[in-house]
Amino acid sequence: MKKSEVPQDKGSVSEKGSRELYYALDENGEYTTELSTGWEPKQIVQNHTLSELEERINQAQQDVKNGLASPIVYFMELKRMDWQIVADYSGIWKWRVKLHANPSRFQKLSDKTLSKYAEAFEISLEELKNYKGD
């Protein structure tokens, strides 16, 4: 895209007083940088993505509240992680993390195991143990 074509739409980037850096072609056909205040299609996609994430977090919270999922599922969604990322950060096999998503299995976990999850989610052990979907 040419420098003159770099989008300057209003969006969340411009509302915060920030701008994004784009690479564009100058008059000589060479790459240069140009600042943009935003691009409407990108903003639409980002808003949709954030809305989807919020729905997943709310569903996980409701599942914990209803006893259908353990707090691991809620904090995984809240921190925008998936099973593999939780496994990697906690050092627990992915198949075990999925088992621990079951509330009855979660209740039987040792503090040592729960501490691994708490550290992965960057929360306290007490916060993880006491989360009830509230």
C-alpha positions, 0 to 999 in steps of 0.5 A: 500500500502507498503512504497515502493509502494508510488507513486513518479511521477512528478507533480504539487506537486513536481514542487512547491517543496512540497510533499504529506503525505500518509499512508503506511505499513512498513516492519512489516505490521504497518501503517506509513507515507511516503512522495510522490512527486505525483501520475500521475492518481491523477494529470490527474484527478485534471487537468481535474477538473480544466479544467472543472471549468475554462470552467464553469467560462468562460461560466458564464462570457459569459452569464453575458456579453450576458445578460443571467445571473446576476453577481451572477452566475459568482461569484458563479462559480468563488468562486466554490460555488453552489446554496446552498452554496451561500444561506447559506453564504448570508442568502438568501433562495436558491430559491430566489438566483436562481431568482436573477440569472436572470439579470432583477431581479438582477437589481432590488435588493436593496443594502442591498440584494446585500451586502449579496451577496458581502460579501458571494463572498468576493468582494465589493458591487461596484464590484458586481453591476458593473460586466458586464462580462469583 
